[in-house]
Amino acid sequence: MDETEHGADGPLSEDARELMRTLRETFLALRAGRPPDWIAAATRGGRVSPRHLPVLFEVALDGPHSVTTLAVRLGVSLPAASLMVAELDEAGLVTRSPDPGDRRRTLVSLGPGTAESARRWVRERAAVFQGVVDALGPDERRGLLRGLTLIREGLGDGDAACR
């Protein structure tokens, strides 16, 4: 049975404390490490910063996206997503082009000098996640995903100011 201590606003089991610590350490590990050379070079110009990495990650992971789709996936406003895309375009890390299926939409793709490096960066990160999935049985995978989903739903947009 868990020992329960009081957290910031009430009782908190040791398991809940450990979950919070593990998630915090996981998020720190995701952000840690030396950025790839192509990102470091782009940040020296001053227009690209770590806040742009999720845009690059999404496009490298799943291919071209509309600015609207990026805004939704990243949980930012359309103007914020549009600004990040414009800054990445100016830095030569992405390209913008009309969507052939709907010329009113703009598709964001990796820039020609960025594509292979960005995909390699995503593959390296994805290998860690695939290793976890491979190490867990089906019930454990469903439990992990269910737990993470409950955390995300419980937090809702209340932490939007921390993004």
N, C-alpha and C positions, 0 to 999 in steps of 0.2 A: 504494500500500500504506500502511496506517495505521502511524503511529509509535506504539509502545506504551511507555507510561510506567507507573510503579507508582502505583496508587491506594491507598486505605486499607489494603487487604489483599492486593494483588497487582497483576499487570499489567492495565492499562486502556488500550484503544486511544483514539486521539483522537476517533474517531466515537462511542464509548461516552461519553466525557467530554462531547462536544457534545450528545448525546441527553439526558444527565442535566441539563446546564445548560438546555437548551431546555424540558424538562419542568418544571424548577423555576421558570423564568420564566413558563411558561404557567400553572402553578398560582397563582403570585403575581398574575398578571394577572387570573385568574378571581376572586380574592378582593379585588383592588384596586378603587379607585374609591369614590366617594361612594355610600352606600347610598340606595336610593329613599326619598323623603320618608316614605312610610307605614311603612317599616321603622325609619327614624330616630326617628319619633314614638313607636313602640312600645318602642324600646330605652330611651327616656328614663324609662319607668316602672320599669326595672331588672329585670323578669322575663324579657324577651326579649333575646337576644344573638345574635351571629353563628352560634352553634351551632344555632340554630333555622332558619336559612335553608334548609338542605337539605330540611327537612320542607315548607316553603312551596314550594320549587322543585318537588319531586315532585308535590305536589297541583296546582300551577298547570300543570305540564307534561302530566300524564296524567289529571287529574280526581280524584274522591274515591278514597281508599284506606282499607283497614282499618289499624288500628294495627300489626297483625302484618306486613302487607305493607310498611309504612313501615320497620319495624325491619329487615326482611330487606334492603330496597333500600339503606338507609343503613348497614348493617353494624353496628348497635347492638343492645343487648339489648332485649327487649320492655319491661321496666320503664323503661329510658332513653327509648325512643320514647314510651311512655305519658306520662311526665313532661313531655317536650317538647310533646306534643300538649295536655296539660292547661294548661301555661303559655301556649301560643299561644291556646287557647280563652279563658283568663282575660283575655288582652290583646285579645280580640275579633278576632284575625286568622284563626282557623279556627272551624268549628262541628263538633260531634260529634252524630251521629244514629244510630239503630239501622239496620242494613242491612235493607232490606225483604225480601231473599231469605233472610236468616238473622239473626233478631232477637238472637242471642247475640253477633253481631259489631257493632262500632262503626265507622261510616264517618267519615272526616275529610274535610271540604270547606273550601274557602276561605270566610271570613266575608263577609257581604254588602258591607261597606265595603272589603274587601281584594281581592275577586275581579278586578275589571278592572285595577287597578294591578299585581297579581301576574302576571296573564297578559301584560300589556304588558312587564313586566320579563323574563319568560321568553322572549317573542317577540324582544326585543332581543338577548338572549344567543344564542338559537337561530339568529338570522340570521347570526351569525358562523360557527357550525358549518355551516350550510347553504351559506354562501359557500365554505368550504373543500371541502365535498363536491362542489359544483358545479365548482370549479376543478381537481379531480383527475379523472384518467381512471379507468375501472373497476379496472384493475390497481393503480394507485396507492392507490385507496380500500381495496381488499382488503389491500394491503401495510401501510397505516397501521393499519387495524383489527387485523391479525394481530400487528403489532409491539406495539401497546398491550395486546392480550390477553396476549401473552407476558410483558410487563412486569408486568401485574397478577397473572398466575399465578405468576411468579417471586417476587414480593414476598409473595404469600399473605397470611396474617394476621399475619405477623411484625412489621408496623408498626402493629398495632392500638393499641398504647400511645401512638402519636403522634397519633391521631385526636382 
